[in-house]
Amino acid sequence: MSKKGVATGTVHKIPEDLRASIISAPAARAVWEDITPLARNEWICWVISGKKAETIGIRIKKALSKLKGGMRRPCCWAGCTHR
């Protein structure tokens, strides 16, 4: 992937704020690029499924933290209903 490009999911495109956050965190980006497109789709859907901007911001921070720790999919979530 190029420096600015970040892999996306299967159904959802990565939102700009999540993309920028992943680019700024090398450990999270390494996991992001290593997981499958379906797993990336799960993360994207989990983030954008928040109804409030505040919730989405919180989920982006949590996603980065979890990705840095090596988590490959969001846990305790039913999964993307759009696939």
Contacts in CASP RR format, 6 or more apart in sequence:
PFRMAT RR
TARGET T0000
AUTHOR 0000-0000-0000
METHOD contacts of the structure
MODEL  1
MSKKGVATGTVHKIPEDLRASIISAPAARAVWEDITPLARNEWICWVISG
KKAETIGIRIKKALSKLKGGMRRPCCWAGCTHR
1 7 0 8 1.000
1 33 0 8 1.000
3 23 0 8 1.000
4 23 0 8 1.000
5 19 0 8 1.000
5 23 0 8 1.000
6 14 0 8 1.000
6 19 0 8 1.000
6 22 0 8 1.000
6 23 0 8 1.000
6 29 0 8 1.000
6 32 0 8 1.000
6 33 0 8 1.000
7 32 0 8 1.000
7 33 0 8 1.000
7 37 0 8 1.000
7 40 0 8 1.000
8 14 0 8 1.000
8 37 0 8 1.000
8 40 0 8 1.000
8 44 0 8 1.000
9 37 0 8 1.000
9 38 0 8 1.000
9 40 0 8 1.000
9 41 0 8 1.000
9 44 0 8 1.000
10 37 0 8 1.000
10 38 0 8 1.000
10 40 0 8 1.000
10 41 0 8 1.000
10 83 0 8 1.000
11 41 0 8 1.000
11 45 0 8 1.000
11 80 0 8 1.000
11 82 0 8 1.000
11 83 0 8 1.000
12 41 0 8 1.000
12 44 0 8 1.000
12 45 0 8 1.000
12 48 0 8 1.000
12 80 0 8 1.000
12 82 0 8 1.000
13 44 0 8 1.000
14 22 0 8 1.000
14 40 0 8 1.000
14 44 0 8 1.000
15 44 0 8 1.000
15 47 0 8 1.000
15 48 0 8 1.000
17 56 0 8 1.000
17 57 0 8 1.000
17 60 0 8 1.000
18 43 0 8 1.000
18 44 0 8 1.000
18 47 0 8 1.000
18 60 0 8 1.000
18 63 0 8 1.000
21 28 0 8 1.000
21 60 0 8 1.000
21 61 0 8 1.000
21 63 0 8 1.000
21 64 0 8 1.000
22 28 0 8 1.000
22 29 0 8 1.000
22 32 0 8 1.000
22 64 0 8 1.000
22 67 0 8 1.000
23 29 0 8 1.000
25 64 0 8 1.000
25 67 0 8 1.000
25 68 0 8 1.000
27 67 0 8 1.000
27 68 0 8 1.000
27 69 0 8 1.000
28 63 0 8 1.000
28 64 0 8 1.000
28 67 0 8 1.000
28 68 0 8 1.000
31 67 0 8 1.000
31 68 0 8 1.000
31 69 0 8 1.000
31 70 0 8 1.000
31 71 0 8 1.000
31 72 0 8 1.000
32 40 0 8 1.000
32 43 0 8 1.000
32 67 0 8 1.000
35 72 0 8 1.000
35 73 0 8 1.000
38 83 0 8 1.000
39 72 0 8 1.000
39 73 0 8 1.000
41 80 0 8 1.000
41 83 0 8 1.000
42 73 0 8 1.000
42 74 0 8 1.000
42 77 0 8 1.000
42 79 0 8 1.000
42 80 0 8 1.000
43 63 0 8 1.000
43 67 0 8 1.000
43 73 0 8 1.000
43 74 0 8 1.000
45 79 0 8 1.000
45 80 0 8 1.000
45 81 0 8 1.000
45 82 0 8 1.000
46 59 0 8 1.000
46 63 0 8 1.000
46 74 0 8 1.000
46 77 0 8 1.000
46 79 0 8 1.000
46 80 0 8 1.000
47 56 0 8 1.000
47 57 0 8 1.000
47 59 0 8 1.000
47 60 0 8 1.000
47 63 0 8 1.000
48 56 0 8 1.000
50 56 0 8 1.000
50 59 0 8 1.000
63 74 0 8 1.000
66 74 0 8 1.000
END
